[in-house]
């Protein structure tokens, strides 16, 4: 890049960074956490219960149908914050600032001025999706976007230094990518489908560049992110094996339960509702043909509490995203989750019995044998998925649902709220407005929230303009990249293309789940990993490919 008139010395740069971090954390300090004690047993309460168990030295706690149902890095994070006496919300903001700063440094080889690095950090640090209401829940999505950003930053920092700064060490960036990948993978079950494709493609491209240059040590560094992931996964599996006797991350998305769910979804049905995976008529056939499932019929079809918790009243049936939780709780009531071994054996018997009945014609089958908790991809899902992908993209670009406060009041007894607040070292919005059931916020909080809302409106305007400018700059540089065909021009261009592609992939992934299983509407919580990717794409495209002179110097 050419000389920039705005230059910052090192001391000024770090002073500005410190001030921005303090301001960002100060804004979060005005926010209050939200919980519903007794209303989120599958989500917030599961994570909080596991965190308390870790603190007590009991790993994830007593075994039941929920203990190994989800990726469980988040309780480790909560237990760490508790041990360090760090407030939950402010620590989350601090982690986001750290990920933002790492990302700014990762892309710094594309320009020579610290002002661009500081600008990218500021833009990411104050991203409205990073303080949206979903972050106020005690749930894993509070940190998931930051973990993903650390992974992308690590991979980008390694790639750009490999082609633009050959003298720089690559292993710190490979380690950062591994930490982000491992923690993200252990935080959400779908992280692998989101992060690994980018990692695989980036690794292959970089290996081609490094092999051609005969940089064998740098080639070896490419294994580092996946080595860190392997160590982390094996550690969690080992802990689960020692505590519960099951060498696995989860007994929900893998193993015998996934096989049983895949088998149940094989059974043909008269229902055409795309959100129903195992409709009522399919369940009736299963009860009659598979004796192992018959004891669960009472709970699934007659127990009022279970149906109230999971059945969709509009459909008078279980949506796909609820049925697997309902049947696991029904199995819990029947004592099947007395131990991980009894549960594993039971679901394997169910899977084998259903698959055998489908093969011999006892049960009508609509698919082949499969092991999965998600619905199979069908042609009928294509149009709804594409439509939801477009809605999701618009939702992200306009920063919809990014208010920095929760409109609902925390629910729980004073003892419950005190326990949660004491463990997490933060306040909850359980106080109500006079004569209302809405949460009370002080005048100072409302003033800060209004300021954060103003920032959100600014981002809405700038992201739309920035994306348009970024697309023009990025694809406008393609002819020059094709002419030169050097690693220094090709890798940065492909890196930006990959970031844009990953943003679209995430939108499509969530759209498919929405169209096939959830039906709950577009949600910022599930799309919060897309906001930083689009902002990053727009900023770096303009900064790196914004002017012809800069393109030429960047390619040199």
N, C-alpha and C positions, 0 to 999 in steps of 0.2 A: 504494500500500500504506500501511497505518497505521504509526504509530510502533512500533518494536520495542524492547523493554526492553534487549535485548542490542545495544549499539552498539560499533563498533570505530572508533578514529581511524585515519587513513591510515597512520601509522607502525606501529601495532600490526598492522594488516592486512598490510602488506608484510613485517613481521618474521615473522608466522605463515606467509605464503607461502614465504618463504626457508627456514624451518625444515622445512616439509613437503616442499619440493623436495629439500633435502639428505637428508632421511630416505628419501624414495622412491629417490633415486639410490644412497644407501648400501645399501639392500636389494639393488638390482640388482648392486652391486659384489661381493656375495658369490656371485652366480651365475657359471656358467661356460658358455661357448659350446659348441655341439656340431657336429661335422661327420663325414662319412664320405667320405674322399678315395677316389675311384674308384667310389663307390656312388650318387652323385647328379649325374650328368653333365647332366641336363636342368634341374636346379634350382640348388642351392647352388654347385656347381662352375662352372656357366655364369655365374652372377653374379660369382663371385670372379675367374674368368678375365677377364671383361669389365672389371671394376674395375681389375685390374692393367694391362690394355691401355690404359685411359684414363690411368692414372698415367704410362705410358710414352709418351703422346702419340699412340697408335695408334687412337683412338676405341674401337670394340668389339673390335678385334683381327682376326686373319685370318678370312676368310669360310669358313663351312661350313654344314651343315644346321641348326645351332643358333643361329648368330650373330644373326639377325633373327627368331628364332622367338617371342620374348616381348617384352613391354614392358620397356624397359631403363632406367628412371629409377633403380632401386635401385643398379646399379653406379656411377652418378654420385654417389649418396649415399655409398657406400663409399669412392670415390676422394676425395671431399671430406673425410670423416673422417680418412682416411690423411694427407692433406695438412696437416690441422690437428692431427694427432697426438692425436686424441680416441679414447678406447676405445669400441669398437663397441657393447657392451651398455649402458653408461652413457649414451652419446649417444642411443641409442634411448629410454631412460627419460626423458632430458631433453626430447626432442622430444614425448613423450607428455605430460609435465607442461606444456609450452608450449601444446599443443593443449587440454589441460584448463583451463588458466587463461584462454585466449582464449574458450572456451565459457562459462566462469563469467561473464566480463564481457559476453559477448554477450546473456545472459539477465538481466543486472542491471537493465534498465529495468522489469522486472516486480516489483521490490521496492526498498525504500529503504535497507535495512540492509546494510552490508558483511558482516555475519555470514552472511547467506544466500549471498552470492557466495563467501565463503571456504568455507562448507560444501559448496557444489556443486563447487568446485575440489578439495577434499579427497576427496570421494566419487569423483570421476572419476580423480584422480591415483593412488589406491590400488586401482583396479579390478583384481581378480585376473587377468582375461584379459590385462591389459597386461604381466604377467610370466610367463605360462604357458610351458610347455616349448617351444611352437612358436617363441616369440620368441628362443630360444637358437640357432636355426639361422641360418645366414648366407643368409637368403632375404628376399624382398621383403615378406612378410607381417609382418616385424618392424616396419615403419613404415607399412604400408597403413592400419590403423585410425586412426592419428594423422592421416594426410593426409585421410582422409574426415571425421574430426571437425573439422578445420580448415575444410573446405568447409561443413559444416552450421553451424558457429559463425559463419562469415562471412555466410551467407545469413540466419541468424536475427538476428544483430546488426544487419544492414542493415534487415530487415523491422520489428523492434521499435522501432528508433530512428525509422524513417519515420513510425510511427503514434503513438508515445508520447513521443518527443523530437524534434519537428520542427526544432528549432534545431540538432541535432547533425549533423555531417558524415557522409555515408554512404559516401564513396569508400574510407576505410580498410577498412571491412568488405567492400565489394565487391572490393577488392584481395585481402584475406585469403581470400575465397571463391574467387577466381580462382587463387590459389596452391595452395589445397587441391585444387581441381578439376583443374588442370593436372598437378600432381605425382601425384595419385591416378590420373588417366587414363593417365599415362605409366608408372605402376608396375604396374598390372594391366590385362589386356585387357578384363575384365568391368566395370571401373570406370564406363565410360560408361553401361552399362545400369542401373547402380545409382544413380549420382549425377545424371545428366542429367534423369531424370523429376522428381525433387524440385526441381532448379533451374528447370526449365521452368515447372512449376506455380507455384512461389513467385514467379518473375519476372512471370508473367501477373497473379497476384493483386495484387502490389505495384504494377504498372503501372496497374491499374484504380484503385487508391487514389490514386496520385500524379497521374494524369491528372485525376481528379475534383477534386483540390485545386489543379490547375494548377501543380504543382511540376515544371517542365520540366527543370531541371538535375538534380534527383533522378532523373527518368526516364532521363536520359542515363547516369547511373551504373550502371543495370541492365545495360548492355552490357559493363561492365568485366570481370566474371568470364569471359565468353565470349571477350573479346578476349585476356585473358591465356592462356586455353586455346589459342586459335588461334596465338598467337605461339610458345608452347611446342611445339605439334605441328609447326608449320612449321620450327622450329629443329631438332628431331630429324630430321624428314624431309630437311632440307637437309644435315645431317651425314651421314646414311645415303647420300644421293645423291652427295655428294662422295667418300665413302670406298668405296662399293660400287656406285654407279651406279643405285640404285633409290630413287626419291623416295617412300618409304613408311615407316611406323612398323614394320611387320612384313611378312615374306613368308610368314607362317603363317596368320594369321586374316583376311587380306585378299589380294586379287590372285588370281593364277593357281592357287596351291596350294589356296586355299579353293574355287575353281571346280572343281578336279580332285576334291577330296574330296566336294563336293556331287554331282558327276556319278557318282562311284563308289557313293555311297549310294543312287542312283536304281535300281541294278540289283536286280531282284527276287530273292528268296532263299526257300529252304524253311525257313530257321531262324526260330524264334519267340522266341529269346532277346532280350530288350529291350536287353541290354548290348552286343550285337554289331552294329556298323554296316555292316561289309563282311565277312560270314562267308566261310568257306572255299569254299562252292559258288558264291557271287557272284564271288570272286576267280578261280576256275577259268574262269568265263564271260568275265571281263575279260581274262585272259591270252590266251584264244583269239581274242577279237574285237578287241583293241587291241594291235598289235605293239609300241607304245612301252612297254607294261607288262611284256611277256614277259621282258626281262632281269632284272626284279626278283623273278621267281618263285623263283629259287634261294635268294635271301637270305631271303625271307619264309617259304618252305615247308621249306627244308632246312638252312640255316645254324644250327648249334646255339647259337652265342653269341647271335645276334639273337633267336632264339626263347626262349632262357633269360631274356633281359632283358625281353622284352615279352609273351610269350604267357602266357595264364592257364592254368595246369596243370589246373584243375578243368574248364574248358570245352574245353581243348585247342584254343584259338583266341584271337584278339586281341580284347580288349574295346575298345569305341569310344575310350576315353580313352588307349589304348596304340597302337592301330593307326596313327594318323597319325604317331606318332614312329617306329614301326617302318618304315613305308614311306619316310619321309624318310631314315632311316639307310641303308636299302637303296639309295636313290637316290645317297646319298653314296658308297657303295662302288662304284657304277657310274660315278663321275666327273661326275654331273649337277650337283653343287654346286661345280664348279670355279670358277664365278663366279655372281653374282646374276643376270646376264643369261641364262646357260645354263639355270639352274634355272627362271627365269621362263618362258622359251620352252618348255622341256620340259613343265612342268605345264599350260601353255595348250594344247599339242598333245594332251596326255592328255585334258583337259577337253573339247576340241572333238571328239575322236574318240569318246569315250564318249557324249556328248550326241547326236552324229549317229547312232551305232548305236542308241541308245534311240529316237530319232525314226523311224528307218526300220524298226524292228522286229528288227534283228539281235540286240539285247540286250533282254530283258524289263524293262520299267520299272515301278516301283511309285510313283514320284512325278514331279512336273514338274521342270523345270530349276531348279537352285538353286546358290548359291555359299556354302558354310558348312562349318566343321569340326565343328559340333555336329549331333546327330541332329535330324531334323524332329520337331515336336511331334505326337504321336499320342495317340489316345484311351486306348491301353493304358498310357500313362505317367501319366495323371491320378491314379488311385488310389494308385500308389506314391509319386508326388510329394507328394500331400496327406499321406500317412502319414509320409513323411520330413520334411515341413515341421513336423508336430506334434512329431516326435522332436527336431528341431533346436531348436524353441522351448523344449522341456523341457530340452534340453542346455544352452541358454544361461541360462535362469532358475535352474538349479541349479548353475551355474558348474562343470559337469563338465569333467574333463581340464584343470584349471588349476593343476596342481602346478608349483611354481617351479623344478623341476629335471628333468633328463633321466635316465630310468632306464637308457638305453643308453649305453655308453661310446663316445667318439669313436674312429674307426678311421682309421689312417694311420701312416706311418713317422714317426720322430722328426723327420726333415728336413721332411716334409709339415706336421706340426703346428707346427713352428717357423716355417715360411713363413707359414702362415695366422695364427698368433699375432702374428708380427712386423708383418704388414701391418695387422691389425685392432686391434692394441694391447690385446688381451684374452687371458685364459687359456681353455683348452679342457679338458673333462673326460676327458682321455685316460688319466689314472692309474687303475689298477685296485685294487680291494680285495685284500687278501692272499689268494691262493689262489682268486680268483674272477675273472670277466670283467665284473663290474659296476663302475661308476665309483666312485672314492673321493671322499668329501666329508668335510671336517674336522668336528670336534665343533662348532666355531663356525658353520660353514655349516649343519649340521643343526639347530642351535638357531634360526638365522634362518629357515630353511625351515619349521620348526614354527610360528614366529610368523606367517609369511605364510600358512600353512595355516589357522591360527586366524582370520585376517582373512577368508579365503575362506569359512569356515563362517558368519561373521557376515554376509557379503554374501548368502549363500544365504537366510538368514532374512529379512534386511531387504528384499531385492528382491521376494520373494514378497508380503510385507506391503505394501511400497511400491507395487507394481503394482496390487494390489487397491484400495488407497487412492487411487492416482492415477486409476484408471478411474472410481471413484465420484465423485471431485472434478471430473474433467474433463468427464464426460458429465452430471454433476449441474449443471454450470454452463451447459449448452447452452440450457435454456429462457430464462435471463436474457440470453444472447448473442443469441438470436433476437428477444427483445423489443426490445433496444436497437438492434441492427443498426448499431453504430458500428464504425469501423475499429479503434479502440482495444480493443474487446472481441473482434471477429471474427478479426482477424489472429492474435493470440496463441493463440486456440482452434484455428484452422486449422493453425497452426504445430505445435502439439503433436500434432494428428491426423496431420499429415504425417510427423512423426518416428516415430510408432507404425506408420504404414503402411509406411515405409521399412524398419523392422525386420522386419516380416512379409514384405516383398518380398524382402529379402536371404535370409531363410530359405527362401522358395519357389524363388528362383534356384538356390541351392546344392542344394536338394532335387531339382530337375529334373536337374541335372548328375549328381548321385549316382545317380538312378534310371535315367538314360539312357546314362551313359558310364563312371562311375568304379566304383561298387559297392564302395567302400573303407570305408564306415561313416561315421557322423557325426563331423565333425572340428571342433575348436575353432579351428583355424587359419583355416578358411574362414568361420567364423561370428563372428570376433572383432570385426567391425564392428557386430554386433547388440547386444552387451553395453552399450556406452556409450549407444546410442540408447534402450534400455529403461530404464537407470538415469536418463538425462536426462529421459525422459518421466515417470517416477514422481516424481522430485524436483521438477521444475518444476510438474507438475500439482498436487501437494500445496501447494507454496509459493505458487503464483499463484491457485489456485482452492480452497484448503483450507478456508476459513471464509467464511460468508456476508458478514461485515463486510468481509473482504478482497476478495471478489468485487465488492462494491459500490464500494469505493474504487478498485479496479483499473479499473473501468469508467468512473469519473468523468473 
